[in-house]
C-alpha cells in the first residue's frame, strides 16, 4: 500500500498554519534587506528551522541557508528553493505593514517565497515518517543581482541533490491558480558595460574635440540592429541600454561616456552569440566617431528551461491538489531568474504561483512596482504545493 500523504491533508495543514506564515511574511516585509545584506532575514529563518529540529547550515553563498529533512530510510534528495532579498524601491503600497526601511521594499514577493518554503518545512517536518529520502530546503540570498544561486552552488548546496523545485508568485494571476510551461519559461540575463573615450573640450568648439556623447547616441541606436537585422525574427532578443553617464556641464564636451545595459534572449544558442555581436557593433561604431570603446559583457544567468519530466510531475501534483481547471499555461517572459543556474546542474521545475486578486488580476501592479502587493491567500497554498511536490516525488522514486 502506498504511504503517499493525501493531498487534501496537505492542503488542510497549510490552512492550519496560514496565520503564522502570514505573520512571518509581514515581519519580513516590514524589514526588507537588499541583496548580500539579508542577515536579519536569514537569522529569523534559521531560528524557525531550528525550532523544527532541523540542522541548519548558515552562511551558504553569503547569507543563504541549507537545511535537510531526512525520512525514515535512504532515498533521493529533493531540493526546494526560495529567495529572500528585497529591491531598492520606495514602497507605495499603502499596506499597514509597509517597509520601515527607506528606499527598500519587497517589491518582488521574496518575503512571501520565504514564508512559503518555511511553511513547507513545517508541514514536512511533522510528516517525515511518510517518506524515504531527504528534502533539502534552500533559502537563497542575492537573487535580484543574479549572484545567489551561483554562490550557493559553489558552497555545496546542490551536492547529492537529485531534483530541485521552486516557484515565484505572479500578481497578474489570481491566487489559487498555478502556471507551468514546457521548454523556455524565462529569458537569459546578461549585463553590458561600455566605456567610450574621446577628447574633451569646449562645447562651442566641437571640431577640437572628439565627442563621446554623440558616439554613445549612435551606439544606442546601432545596437538595435543586432536584434532587427542579425537575429531571426522568430528568436526573441532584447537589448536595452538602461544608463548613460557623461559630463557635468552643459557647455563642456566630456572626455568619457559610460553606458550599462541588459541583454535578454530566449535561446541558449542566441545567448552564446550575443557577446561577439554586440562587441563588434559597439567598437566599429565608436571607431567611426573617432572614439575608443571598451566593452565588458558579463553572462549572468542562462535561459530558464525546466526538465520535461519534472514539469509533468508538478502539473500532476497541481491537478490533484487544486484541480486541472486551476492550472494554466505560463506565457514566456524575458524577465530572468537565477533558478535557471540550478537547472544547469540538476533536473527540476520552476513555476508561477498566482498571487493576484480573484477578479481582474491582469490589471494588478506587477513585479518590481512600488505599489506591488500580494494576495496572501497564496502563501498557504504555496506551502502545501511544495510539500506535495517533494513528498510525492520521493515516494514515486522509491516505488520504481
N, C-alpha and C positions, 0 to 999 in steps of 0.2 A: 504494500500500500504506500502511495506517495506521502511524504511528510511535508508536502508543499503547504505553506501557510495560506489560508483562504484570503483572497483579495479583499473581500468585504471586511475581514478582521483588520487588515492593514489600513483600510480607509477609516474604520472606526477608531483605531489607535491614533491616527493622525488628527482626527477631530478632538480626541480627548486631550491632546497636548497643544491644541491650536492656540489657546490664550497665552500659554507660556512662550510659545515660539514668536507670537506677535509682539509680546512684551520685550523679548530679547532683540528682535529686529528693530523695534523702535528705539531701544537704547543705543544700538549701533548707529541708527540714523541720526540721533542727536549728536553723536560724537564721531563723525566721519574722519577717516585718515587717508591721506594720499598714498600713492604707490611708494613702497620702500619705507613707509612711516607707520605701518599697521601694528604697532606694539601693543596698544591698548586692546584693539580688536582681538589680536592673537592671544593675549592674556585671558580675556573673557572666554574665548572658545576653549583654550586649554583647561581652564578651571571647570567648565561644563563637562568636557570629555573625561577629565579625571574623576569627576563625580559619578560617572557611569562605570567606573572601574577599568577604564582603558589606559594603557600605557601610551603616553603622548610624547612624540619626538618634536621638539620645538626648534626654531631657527633653521628650518629647511628652506633653502632658496630665499634667504632673507628672513622674513617674519612668518614663513609658511609653517604648517603643522602637518604631521602624519600620525595617524592612529590606526592600529589594526584590531579588528574584532574577529576572533577565530571561533569556528563552530566546534562541533563535537568530534570531528575526525578530519584528517588531512583532505585537501581538495584544492581547487583553483583559487586564485586570488583575483577578486573583482574590485576594482578601484572606482570610487565615486568622488567627484571633484566639485568644489565651489571656490569662487574667488571672493576676496574680502576688501579690495581697495575702492576708494571714492575718487571723485573728479574735482578739478579746480574750477568749480562753478558756484556762483552765489545763488542760494536756494530762494525760489519764489513760489513754492507750492502752497504755502499758507496752512499746512497741517500743524496741529498743536505740538507735534514732536519734531519740528523742523530742526535743521542743523544749528548747533550752537557754535560752530566753528566758522568764522567769517571767510567767505570765498571758497569753502569746501562743502561738497554735497554728494550724497549717494544718489546721483542722477542716472545711474545705470542699474540700480537694484541689487548691487552686490551684498548689501545688508540682508536682503531677503534670501539670496542664494546661501549665505552663511547660515541663516536660521533654518532654512530647508534642510541642509545637509546635517546640521546638528539634530534636527528632528528625526532624520533617518537614522542617525546614530542611536538616538533614544529608543526608537522603535525596535531596531535590530538587536540592541544590547539586551533587551528583555526576551528575545526570541532566538538567542544563539544556539540553543539546543535543537532548533528546527533545521539546521543546515550543516553541511560539511564544507570545509574550506574557510576562506578568510575574506572579509570585507575590509578594504583599506580606504580610509577617509582622508582625502587630500584637501586641506584648506590652504588655498594659494594666495600669495601676495602678488602685487605688481602686474596684474593682468592688463591694466589700462595703458601701460607703457610697453607692452609686448615683451616683458622680460621674465615674468614669474615662472611660466611653465619650463622654460629652458633651465632656469636656476634650480627648480625643484628636481628636474631630471638629473642634473649634474650632482645633486646631493642624494641621489639614490631613491627618489620617491617611486620610481617605476620598477625597481628591482623585484623580480618574481611575479610581477603583475601579468595576468593573462588577458584581461579586458578592462576597458575603462569607459565610464558613462558620465555625462554631465548635461546640464540644462541651462537655459538662460530665459529669464522672464521676458515677455513681449507685451507691452502695454496696448498695442493695437490689435491684440487678440483677446477675446473675452476670457476672464478667469473661468476655469472649468474645462477649457479646451487645450489641446496639445497639437503642435505642428511638427511633422517629420518630413525628411526628404532623402531620397537616394542620390548618390553622386555628390557633386559640389553643392554645399549649402552656403558657405560664406567665403569671401574673397581673401586672397593673399594680401599681406600688408608689408610694403617696403617703404623706406624713408629715403628721400632725395635731398642732398645738400649741395648747393652750388655757390662757389665764391668767384666773383668776377673782379679782375684787377685792371683798371685803366690808368688814367693820369689826371689827377685833379687840377682844377683851375677856376678862373673867374667865369661865372655864368654868362657874362656878356661877351666873353671871348672864347667861344667853344672850339674854334679852329686850333687853339693852342693846347687843347686838352683831348683826352680820349674818354668819352662819356660811358661809364658802365651802366648808368640808368637806362639809356637808350638800348644798349645791348641786352640788358635784363628784360626789357619790354619785348624785344624781338624774340628772345628765348622763350618767354612765357607763351607767346603765340605759336612759335615754331614747334614746341613740344607737343602741341595738339596734333601735329601731322603724324606723330608716332602712333597715334590711335587711328586717325581717319584715313591714313594712306599707307601704313606699314603693317597693320594687323587686320586680319579678316574681320569683316563686319559681323560675323557670327561668333566672334570671340570678345566677350565684354572686357573692356580695359578702361580704367580711369587714371588720368594723370592730373593732379591738382597741385598748383603752387599756392601754398597757404600763407606764406610770409615773405615779404621783401623788405630789406633794411638797407638804406643807403642815404648818406648825407645828413646834415644837421641844419643847413641854412638854405633859404630859397634862392640865393644868388651865387651859390657855390656848386660847381660840378665836383662830386665826391671822387675820391680815389678808388673806392671799392664799393661793391654791392654784394649782399649775401641773400640767398633765397633758400627756402626749405619747402619741401612738398611731400606728398604721399602718392604712392603708386599702388593701384589695386588691379588684380587680374582674377580670372575665374578658371584658369587652366594652368597647371604646373609647367607645361611646355611654353606657354606665353610668358609666364613669370621669368623663366630662365633666360629669355632673350631680351628682357627689358633693360637690363643694366647696360649692355653694349649699345643698344639702340639709343637710349637717352643720352649716354655719354657722347656718342658720335654727333648727334644733332646739336647738343649744347656747345661742344667745343668748336664745331665748324661755324655755327652762327656767331659765336664770340669772336672767332678769328676774322670773320667778315666785318666786324665792327672794331677791329684792332685791339680787342681785349684778350686777356688770358683767362681761361676758365679752369677751375679745379672742381672736379665732380666726385662726390662721395656718395656711393649708392649702398645702402645698408639693407640687406634682406632680413626682415624681422619675423614674419610668420608665413607659413605656406597656406595654400588653399585648404579649407576645411572640408574633407571628404570622409564621411562615416563609412564604416565597414558594412557591406550589404547584410550579412548575417546578423550583425548587431542591430541594425535598423529594423530588421524583421522581428527580432526579439522585443525591442522597445514597442513596436506597433502592436504586437500580440498582447503585451502586458497592459498597454493603454486600453486596448479594446475590452479586455476582461475587466479592467478596473472601473472605467467610466463609460464604456460603450463606444462602438465604432462611430456613432454619429458625432462624437465629440473630438474626433481626430481628423485633422485636415492636412493637406499637402502644403509644406512650407514654400514660400516664394524665395528664390535666390536673392542674396543681398551682397553688396560689395563691402559691407561692414566686416571687420576682421575679428578673430577670436583666437587667442593663443592656445586654446584647447586643441587646435589643429597640430600643434607641436607634439602633443601626446600621441595623436593618431598616426604620426610618422613612425612611432616606436612600437605601439601595440594596437590591436583591433579595438574598436569602440564605436560609440554613437553619441552625438550631440543633438539635442532637440530643443524646441521652443515650448515654454510653458506659458499659457495665456495669463496675463496679469492685469487685463483691462476691465472696464465696466461691462456689465451684461449687455447693454444696448449702445450702439454706435461706438464700439471700441476703436474702429478705424479712425475716428476723429480725435482720439485721446492724444495727449502730448507724448512724443516719442522719447526714446532713449537719449540721454545727454541733454535734455531740455531743462531749463531752470524750474519749470513747473511740472516736471515729471513726478508722477505718483503711482503707487501700486495698489491694486485691489488685493487686500491682504488675505482674501479667501484662497488665493493661490498657494499660500505657504504650507498649510496642512496637506493639501493635495500633492504638492511637490515632494514633501517628505514621504508620503505614502507611496508615490510612484517610484522614487529612488529605492525605497526599501523593497518593493516588489521586484523591481528590475534586478537587484542584487541577489535576493534570496532565490528567486525562481531560476536565475541563471546558474547559481551554484548547484541547486538540486538537479537541474536538467543535465548539467555537465557530468555529474556523478552517476546519473542513471544510464548513461550511454554504455 
